[in-house]
Structures are given as structure tokens and as C-alpha cells.
Amino acid sequence: MSETPSSADVVRLTIDRGLLRGLGVALAAGVVLALTEAFGMSGTSLLFRLGYWLPLMLLGAIWGHVCSRLVERHVDMDRRPLLAVAALTLVMSGPLVIMVWAVTSWFFDDDRSITLARLPDFIGPVLVVTGTISALNVFLARTPVQTHAAAPGAKPARFLDRLPFKLRGAVIRAVSSEDHYLRIHTDRGSDLILMRLSDALVELEGLEGAQTHRSWWVAKDAVRGVSRGDGRATLTLEGGIAAPVSRRYAKALREAGWY
């Protein structure tokens, strides 16, 4: 293993693509709910409805992102997306019901009918909205992140700068997640670095490859064959590395000519 990462590496702030996607979906849903005067808000102005729905949906998206990290540890989202949607909806909805009730009470503080006794009334609407947003996020994530070879004269992929000293100048064949670390597979062996795959995918731009599984990125030039079994495909890479292909990405990779 390479040297222990510095504290700067540990606290480095990066933007997660999954969070960005969730925020985008939440904003779009908030606009739709405001425009359609959903859940009995026909007597209020558009500006009021936007002020109510957009912050509420953004808070829900952030909470949903946290919950998705917890759920994916126990539910294989690649093989069981519907179960993942159901689990996300259930895990998210409890705290969201309380949050929606509290925000609604504050927005409509002149309505004496919004009391603690009405808290159960929010369960149904929250389940509907949360289930819909969870389904959109789970199924939108089924497209693999692809990276592309750098154009002539362009800067090399930033990820190359993260190679441990003993692997500098090596050809990257694949990158796989191991807990909080990434294992970099190269033609000179492998080593671990502290990084999330979602962040690495951004920095791998400049190398031609694709995400084949929630925990794998593979360089296209490294693929030497494919095998199928138990309903899944496995890519055999140069050097004998076996990289899984999840069902969520199989169709897109097949259409792109990976196998």
C-alpha cells in the first residue's frame, strides 16, 4: 500500500455526481409541484409556492443522498433497483414527514389547523413524492459514466497525478473501490489510494474507459474478452484482471461495442 494519505487528502471537498443529479431532479420536481399547485396550494401565489417547494425539495435531496449511501451498503442497486427504490422511500420518509410538517407549519403559521395531531396527514403525500424522486434517481443512475481519450495537445487525465510513486508512468487498466480506497490496476501492478470512485471518474476524463459496475471503471484498451454466467458479464482485462459488469450498465456497454 502507498503511504498514509495526508489530512488534506482526507478533508478534500469534492462534488459528487450523484448528489448533483439528485439536486437537479429535486429542483425540477419542485418547479413542477409549484406550477401544478400540488397538494391544495391553489390559493397561493407562484412565488409563495416556489419559496415553499424548492428549499423543501433541496433539503430532501440532501437527506436522500445520505440515505442512498446507507441503503446501497445493504441493497444491490444494480440487480434489485425496485427494492432499492422501496428501501430508499421507507428510510427517507420518516424524518421527511416531520420536516415537511414543520416547514408547512412555519409557512402557514396563521392556519391554526396545522397542529401536531395532523402530523399523520403528511405521511401519504411524503411517500408519493419521495417514492417518485427515489425512482427517478435510481433509474437515471443506470447509465454508465464514460470517459474519453484526450484530444491531441490536450492535458493528460488529472488522475495520472494520483498514481503512487512506484506506478508513475504505468498504463492504467482499471480502478476499483475497496471500502474508502481505490485500487489502481496497472501494467506494473496495483496499489491503493484514498479516494471515492465518483471523484475519480471526473479525473479519469482524458483516458478512454467506462464505469462497468458501481465500484469499477475499466480502460477500454485493456479489455481482452468477456464471459457470462449467473446472468452477469465479466470482462477479462490484460493481466488477467476480472472486472464485473452490472446489469444496470450491461446494455449501454454492449451497445457501445464493449463486448
C-alpha positions as CSV (number, residue, x, y, z in Angstrom):
1,M,0.0,0.0,0.0
2,S,1.2,3.5,-0.6
3,E,1.9,6.0,2.2
4,T,-0.8,7.1,4.5
5,P,-2.8,9.9,3.0
6,S,-2.3,13.4,4.5
7,S,-5.1,15.1,6.4
8,A,-5.5,17.4,3.5
9,D,-6.5,14.4,1.3
10,V,-9.0,13.3,3.9
11,V,-10.8,16.6,4.2
12,R,-10.6,17.5,0.5
13,L,-14.1,18.6,-0.6
14,T,-15.3,17.3,-3.9
15,I,-18.6,17.4,-5.8
16,D,-20.4,14.1,-6.0
17,R,-22.1,13.5,-9.3
18,G,-24.9,11.5,-7.6
19,L,-25.6,14.5,-5.4
20,L,-25.7,16.9,-8.3
21,R,-28.1,14.6,-10.2
22,G,-30.3,14.4,-7.1
23,L,-30.3,18.1,-6.6
24,G,-31.2,18.6,-10.3
25,V,-34.1,16.2,-10.1
26,A,-35.3,17.8,-6.8
27,L,-35.3,21.3,-8.3
28,A,-37.2,20.1,-11.4
29,A,-39.7,18.3,-9.2
30,G,-40.1,21.4,-7.0
31,V,-40.9,23.6,-10.0
32,V,-43.5,21.1,-11.3
33,L,-45.2,20.9,-7.9
34,A,-45.3,24.7,-7.7
35,L,-46.7,25.1,-11.2
36,T,-49.3,22.5,-10.7
37,E,-50.4,23.9,-7.4
38,A,-50.0,20.4,-5.9
39,F,-51.5,19.3,-2.6
40,G,-54.1,22.0,-2.2
41,M,-51.9,25.1,-2.8
42,S,-54.2,26.7,-5.4
43,G,-54.9,29.7,-3.2
44,T,-51.3,30.9,-3.0
45,S,-49.1,32.8,-5.4
46,L,-46.5,31.1,-7.7
47,L,-43.7,32.9,-5.8
48,F,-45.0,31.6,-2.5
49,R,-45.2,28.1,-3.9
50,L,-41.7,28.2,-5.3
51,G,-40.5,29.5,-1.9
52,Y,-42.1,26.6,-0.2
53,W,-41.3,23.7,-2.6
54,L,-37.7,24.5,-3.8
55,P,-36.0,24.6,-0.3
56,L,-38.0,21.7,0.8
57,M,-37.1,19.6,-2.2
58,L,-33.4,20.5,-1.9
59,L,-33.3,19.5,1.8
60,G,-35.0,16.3,0.8
61,A,-32.4,15.7,-1.9
62,I,-29.5,16.1,0.5
63,W,-31.2,13.8,3.0
64,G,-31.9,11.3,0.2
65,H,-28.2,11.3,-0.8
66,V,-27.2,10.4,2.7
67,C,-29.8,7.7,2.8
68,S,-28.7,6.3,-0.6
69,R,-25.2,5.8,0.8
70,L,-26.7,3.8,3.7
71,V,-29.1,1.8,1.5
72,E,-26.5,0.8,-1.1
73,R,-24.5,-1.0,1.6
74,H,-27.3,-3.5,2.1
75,V,-29.2,-3.5,-1.2
76,D,-27.6,-4.2,-4.6
77,M,-29.0,-1.4,-6.7
78,D,-27.5,-2.9,-9.8
79,R,-29.6,-6.1,-9.5
80,R,-32.6,-5.0,-7.5
81,P,-33.5,-1.4,-8.4
82,L,-37.1,-1.7,-7.4
83,L,-36.1,-3.0,-3.9
84,A,-33.7,-0.1,-3.7
85,V,-36.5,2.4,-4.5
86,A,-38.7,0.9,-1.8
87,A,-35.9,0.9,0.8
88,L,-34.9,4.4,0.0
89,T,-38.5,5.6,0.2
90,L,-39.0,3.9,3.6
91,V,-35.7,5.1,5.1
92,M,-36.2,8.7,3.9
93,S,-39.9,9.2,4.7
94,G,-39.9,9.1,8.5
95,P,-37.7,12.2,9.1
96,L,-39.1,13.8,5.9
97,V,-42.6,13.6,7.3
98,I,-41.5,15.6,10.4
99,M,-39.6,18.0,8.3
100,V,-42.4,18.7,5.9
101,W,-44.9,19.1,8.8
102,A,-42.5,21.6,10.5
103,V,-41.9,23.6,7.3
104,T,-45.6,23.7,6.5
105,S,-46.5,24.8,10.0
106,W,-44.0,27.7,9.6
107,F,-45.2,28.7,6.2
108,F,-48.8,28.6,7.2
109,D,-48.4,29.8,10.8
110,D,-51.7,31.6,10.5
111,D,-53.6,28.3,9.9
112,R,-54.4,27.0,13.4
113,S,-55.4,23.6,12.0
114,I,-51.8,22.6,11.3
115,T,-51.1,21.0,14.6
116,L,-49.1,18.1,15.8
117,A,-52.3,16.0,15.6
118,R,-52.2,16.5,11.8
119,L,-48.7,15.0,11.5
120,P,-50.0,11.7,10.1
121,D,-51.8,13.6,7.3
122,F,-48.4,14.3,5.8
123,I,-47.4,10.6,5.5
124,G,-49.2,9.9,2.3
125,P,-48.0,12.9,0.3
126,V,-44.4,12.5,1.5
127,L,-44.5,8.8,0.5
128,V,-45.8,9.7,-3.0
129,V,-43.2,12.4,-3.6
130,T,-40.3,10.5,-2.1
131,G,-41.1,7.3,-4.0
132,T,-41.3,9.2,-7.3
133,I,-38.0,11.1,-6.7
134,S,-36.2,7.9,-5.5
135,A,-37.3,6.0,-8.6
136,L,-36.1,8.8,-10.9
137,N,-32.7,8.9,-9.2
138,V,-32.2,5.1,-9.1
139,F,-33.1,4.6,-12.7
140,L,-31.3,7.7,-14.0
141,A,-28.1,6.3,-12.5
142,R,-28.3,3.2,-14.8
143,T,-26.2,4.9,-17.5
144,P,-22.5,4.3,-17.0
145,V,-20.2,7.2,-16.7
146,Q,-17.9,7.2,-19.7
147,T,-14.6,8.9,-20.1
148,H,-12.9,9.8,-23.4
149,A,-9.4,9.9,-24.7
150,A,-7.7,13.3,-24.6
151,A,-7.6,15.3,-27.8
152,P,-4.2,15.9,-29.4
153,G,-2.4,18.5,-27.5
154,A,-4.8,18.4,-24.5
155,K,-3.6,17.9,-21.0
156,P,-3.4,14.3,-19.7
157,A,-6.0,13.0,-17.3
158,R,-5.7,14.5,-13.9
159,F,-6.0,11.1,-12.3
160,L,-2.5,10.2,-13.5
161,D,-1.1,12.6,-11.0
162,R,-2.5,10.5,-8.2
163,L,-0.5,7.4,-9.1
164,P,1.8,6.3,-6.3
165,F,5.5,6.8,-6.9
166,K,6.1,3.2,-7.9
167,L,3.4,3.3,-10.5
168,R,4.3,6.6,-12.1
169,G,4.2,6.3,-15.9
170,A,2.3,3.0,-15.8
171,V,-0.7,2.3,-18.0
172,I,-4.0,2.2,-16.1
173,R,-6.1,-0.8,-16.8
174,A,-8.9,-0.4,-14.2
175,V,-9.8,1.3,-11.0
176,S,-11.9,-0.5,-8.3
177,S,-13.4,0.5,-5.0
178,E,-12.3,-1.1,-1.7
179,D,-14.0,0.4,1.2
180,H,-12.9,4.1,1.3
181,Y,-10.0,3.3,-1.0
182,L,-9.4,2.8,-4.7
183,R,-7.2,0.1,-6.1
184,I,-5.5,1.2,-9.3
185,H,-4.7,-1.7,-11.6
186,T,-1.9,-1.1,-14.0
187,D,0.7,-2.9,-16.2
188,R,3.2,-2.5,-13.3
189,G,1.0,-3.9,-10.6
190,S,-1.6,-2.3,-8.3
191,D,-1.8,0.0,-5.3
192,L,-4.3,1.7,-3.1
193,I,-5.1,5.4,-2.8
194,L,-7.7,7.2,-0.6
195,M,-10.4,8.5,-2.9
196,R,-14.0,7.9,-3.9
197,L,-14.8,6.4,-7.3
198,S,-17.3,9.1,-8.0
199,D,-14.5,11.7,-7.7
200,A,-12.0,9.5,-9.7
201,L,-14.5,9.3,-12.6
202,V,-14.2,13.1,-13.1
203,E,-10.4,13.0,-13.1
204,L,-10.2,10.0,-15.4
205,E,-11.5,12.1,-18.2
206,G,-8.7,12.0,-20.8
207,L,-8.5,8.2,-20.7
208,E,-10.9,6.2,-22.8
209,G,-13.0,4.0,-20.5
210,A,-16.3,3.5,-18.7
211,Q,-17.8,2.5,-15.4
212,T,-18.8,-1.1,-15.7
213,H,-20.1,-1.5,-12.1
214,R,-20.9,0.8,-9.2
215,S,-17.4,0.0,-7.9
216,W,-15.4,-0.4,-11.2
217,W,-14.0,1.8,-14.0
218,V,-12.3,0.0,-16.9
219,A,-10.0,1.2,-19.6
220,K,-11.4,0.1,-23.0
221,D,-8.0,-0.8,-24.4
222,A,-7.4,-3.2,-21.6
223,V,-10.4,-5.4,-22.4
224,R,-9.3,-8.8,-23.8
225,G,-12.5,-10.9,-23.5
226,V,-15.9,-11.3,-21.9
227,S,-17.5,-14.2,-20.1
228,R,-21.1,-14.6,-19.0
229,G,-22.6,-16.5,-16.1
230,D,-25.3,-16.2,-13.5
231,G,-27.0,-13.5,-15.5
232,R,-23.9,-11.2,-15.5
233,A,-21.0,-10.5,-17.7
234,T,-17.4,-10.3,-16.6
235,L,-14.7,-8.5,-18.6
236,T,-11.3,-10.1,-18.7
237,L,-8.6,-7.5,-18.8
238,E,-5.0,-7.6,-19.8
239,G,-3.0,-9.1,-17.0
240,G,-5.8,-11.4,-16.0
241,I,-7.9,-8.9,-14.1
242,A,-11.6,-9.8,-13.9
243,A,-13.9,-6.7,-13.9
244,P,-17.7,-7.2,-13.3
245,V,-20.4,-5.7,-15.5
246,S,-23.6,-5.0,-13.6
247,R,-27.0,-5.4,-15.2
248,R,-27.6,-1.7,-14.8
249,Y,-24.7,-0.9,-17.3
250,A,-24.7,-4.0,-19.4
251,K,-27.0,-2.8,-22.2
252,A,-25.3,0.6,-22.6
253,L,-21.8,-1.0,-22.7
254,R,-23.0,-3.7,-25.2
255,E,-24.4,-1.0,-27.5
256,A,-21.2,0.9,-27.3
257,G,-19.3,-2.1,-28.6
258,W,-17.5,-3.2,-25.4
259,Y,-18.5,-6.8,-25.9
